[in-house]
């Protein structure tokens, strides 16, 4: 793709043009550090996961928050979209993985069973 996303302990993520290095958007909304990031397969949505126990979905084109994925009780440390981009999974220090619908932000499944 032509865009890069970076996340920081300053609680923001930034979208950059990979050709020019120009800053396109600063994504603000998390209350603590952003520790994981992913683009959807189409490059239209970026996800951020934070130590504030939430993940957020953002419009790449507009730089605006689409929704907040709330439900984990501890830090989110991993996330990834499925192949079609209609679902996203989040992994948390609460020992669960959640499956979310990208279009609604609703939790579809909570996968529990790992211990540590």
FENURRA-V671541 format. One record per backbone hydrogen bond with DSSP energy under -1.0 kcal/mol. CO is the residue of the C=O (numbers start at 0). NH is the residue of the N-H. If there is no record, write none. Layout:
co: <CO	CO>
nh: <NH	NH>
This chain:
co: <1	3	5	7	7	11	12	13	14	14	15	16	21	24	26	32	35	37	39	43	44	45	46	47	48	48	49	49	53	54	55	56	56	57	58	63	66	68	74	77	79	85	86	87	88	89	90	90	91	95	96	97	98	98	99	100	105	108	110>
nh: <17	15	13	10	33	7	26	5	23	24	3	20	16	14	12	50	48	46	42	59	39	57	37	55	34	35	52	75	49	68	47	65	66	45	62	58	56	54	92	90	88	101	81	99	79	97	76	77	94	91	110	89	107	108	87	104	100	98	96>
